[in-house]
Amino acid sequence: MTAAARHLHLSQSAVSHALARLRLAFDDELFVRAGNAIVPTALARSIIDPVRDALHGVEQALVAAARFDPATSTRAFRIGLRQANEARVFAGIVAEVVRAAPGVTLGSVNFRRSEVAEELARGDLDLAIDVASDATAGLRAIPLQTDTMVVAARRGHPRIAGTVDLPTYLAADHVQASPRPSGPGLEDEGLAALGETRRVAIRCQNIWSAWQVVAQSDLILTLLGTHAATLLPVADNQIVPLPFEIAPRPLQLLWHPAAERDPGNAWLRTLVEAQLAAA
């Protein structure tokens, strides 16, 4: 109750009285003690999403009715960005936001790809930048950029110099960059379509570490070409074409339908789209 009251900027007594009224209206406890925690009842769980959607709709209606002036706004925006994309595009977006809306605050937020729709629906994110996936169905989306996969190897690699063929690629030890502790990458799905597999010897949490592993070893890394170009100042690895085809997956700007008419969200969408088109 204390934590909920603090979050709602109300007194603990006000929250307790509100919960008592809700329990009477629903004829259900709504929240019960389980050990040292308080958990929602089955009925409370069943109404969470409808109530959240209704409240979000009211919030968006109020926002849409208000005029958004970037020059005077002090609104806080949050953009969902995977780590590699943050390194490549966020600085340019920030520069444009600071120029056009000096009072606005902007946050880059990492997210699980499977939860992006839910985070946009809750308002935890205003926008997200990512490739299309099953999790993005039902979201508004516009394509931003289409990229191709490449292979990075250190200069002086004993078996790779300017190009790599499929047998050499398969025989090499690979480093994979992913915040997930396990699971295949896009390149593994492409290899599976050919009936082939590779050996991932090293798994890193982020692409910067993977790039540096490549620079100091004979391991190779498969990554997007734009990410590779961004990482060249970190270490001067060679970049060569991937020796098999992977269907391109365009980067998309994503937002929830409930934010469609939000003038602030629309302003930020336009700014992000223009910035990435110029990048």
N, C-alpha and C positions, 0 to 999 in steps of 0.2 A: 504493500500500500504506500509506503514511504517513497519507494523508487518511482512508482506510477505517478504519485502526486507531484514529485519533483519534475518528472518529464512533462506533465500537463500544466505545470505552473499553477497548481492548486494546492490547497491545504490537504493534509491527510484526512481530516474530518470530512471535507467536501467530497473526496473520492469515496470514502466509506459510505456516506449517505447516498451517493449516486449509485453505488453498487447495490445497496440495499433496495433501492427503488427498482433497479433492473431485475434483481432476483424476484421481487414481487410480481413484476410485469410478466416475466418469462416462466414463473413458477418453477425455477431451477436454481441451484446454487451457483452455477456459472463458473466459479473458481473454487477449488477445494485443495486442502493441504495433502501433499504426498511426501512424507518424510520432512525434510527441511525446505521443501519447495512448495510453491503454489502453482497448480496446473489447471488448465481449462477443462470443463466437463465436455462430454460428447456434444451436447447442444451448443455450448459456447464455440467449440471448434467448427460446428456446421454453419454458424452465422458469421464467422470471421471474414471470409472473402466477400460475401454480399454487403456487409456493413462497411468494410474497407473501400469497396468500389463506390458505394453510395457517398461516403464522405469525400473520397477523391473527386467524384463528380461535382460535388458542391464546391470544393476548393477550386477546381478548374473553372467552374462557372464564374466564381468571384474574380479569379485571375483574368479570365477573358474579358470581363466587363471593365477591367482597369486598363488605362493607357500605359504602355511601356515606353519610357524615354531612356535610351541607353546612356545619354549624357548625364542624367541625374539619378539613375537607378542605383540602389545599394543591394540589389538582389544577389543571392548566392546560387550559383549553378554547379551541377556535378555532371561530369562526362565520364562514362564508363570506357576505360581504355585498358587493353591488355598491355603488359609491360613493354613489349617490343614496339607496339604502335605508339605508346606514350613517348618513347625515345625519339621516334621519327617525326611525329606531327604535333605534339602538344606545345612545344615552344612557339611555333608559328601561330597557333590558335591564341595562345596567351598574348603574344605581341599585338594581335589585332584587337582582342578584347580590351587590353589596357589602353590602346589608342582610342577606341570608340566609346568605351564605357569605363572610365577610371574608377568609379565607385563600386563596380560589380566585383564580386569575388568568385573565383573559379577553382574547382577541385577536380583532379584526376583520380578516379576510383577504379581499382582493380575489381574484377567480378568473375564469378564462375559462368562459363558459357551457358550451362544448363539453367541458370537462374536469371538470365538477363531480362526476360519478359516480366518476371515477377518483380524485379527491382525497379524497372521502369513503371510498372503498374502502381507500385507502392509510393512512387515519387522519390525513392532513394537515389535514383538516377534521373536526370532530365533528358539526356541523350546517351547513346552508346555508339561506338565505332567498332565494328567487327565484321567478320565474314558471315554469310548466311548459313544457317543451320536449322535443324528441326526446332530448336528452342526459339527461333525468331519468327515462326509462323504466327500471323495475327498482328504483328507489329507493322507500323508504317516504316518504309525503307526507301532510300534512294541510293543508287550506286555512286561510289566515290572514285575508286581506282581499281584497275585490274592489274595484277602482278603475276610474275612467273617465278618458279622455284629454281634456285641455282645451288651449286656445290662450292663450299669454301674449303681450301686446303692451304697449308703453310707454303710459302715460297721455298723452293728447295726440296719439296716432297719427293721421295725417291721414285714414286710411280705415277705422279700427276704433274703435268707441266702444260698448262694452257688448255687442256681438254681431259676428259675422263670417259672411258667406255663403260658399258654395263658390267662386264666381268670384273674390271678393276674396282668399280663402285661396290659390287657385291662382296668382293674379297676384303675390302678395307674394314677396319674397325670404325664405328661411328660414334659421335657424341650427339645427343638429342637435348634440346632445350624445351622444357615444359614445366609449368608450375604444378602439374599433376604428378603424383608419385609413380604412376604407371600408365600404360595405354599407348596405342600407336599414334604416329603422326600422319600427315597427309601423304608423305612419301611412302610410308608403309602400306597405306591403302592402295596407292598406285602400283607398288611392287606386287601386292597380293593379286591384283588383276592380271599380272603377268605370270603368276604362279611362283614368285620369287620372294625371298626374305633377306634381311640384312642383319648384321650383328651390332646391336647398340651396346657398346662397352661402357660408356659413361653417360650419365643423365644429369643435367644441370637444371637448376630452378629458373635461370634466366639466360637470355641469349648472349649477354655480355660475357658471362663466365664461359659459355660454350665457345665463343669466338676466341677467347684467350687460350682455352685448352687446345684449340686447333693450331694456334700460332706457336705453341710450345711442344707439339707432338706430331705424330703421323696420323692422328684421327682426322676424320672429315666431318663436315657439318652441312646438312641440307636446310636451306632457309629461303625466305622470299628475297628477290633481287633488291628491292628497295631497302630492306633491312640490312642486307650485306653492304650496300653503298653507304649507309649511315654509319656502319661499324668500321669502315676502313681507317678512320683516324685512330681507333683504339689499337689496331694491329694491322699491318699491311699484308693480309692474307690474299692469296690469289682466288679469283672468282671464276668458275667455269660453268658451262651449261650442264643442266641435269641430263643424264643420258637416257631418259625415258620420259614419256608424256604424262603429265598430270593436268586434268581439266582445271583451268583457272577458276578461282573463287574470288569474285570481286569484293573489295572492302565496301561496307555499306554504312550509311548513317541511319541509325535506328531510333525511333521514339514511339511512345504509346499513343494509340488513337485518342485517348482522353486529353492529351496535350496538343492535339491538332490545332485548336483555336487559341491557344495560349500565346499572346503576342510576344512575350519574352522568349518563350521556347522557339517561336518562329524566327525571331531575330537571330538567336544563337544558331539555329539550323542553317540559315542563309549565310552567316559568317563562316561557319565551319565548311560548308560546301564550297564557298568561294576560295577559302584558304587552301583546301586540299586540291582544288582544281588548278591552282596556280603553283602548287608544289612540284 
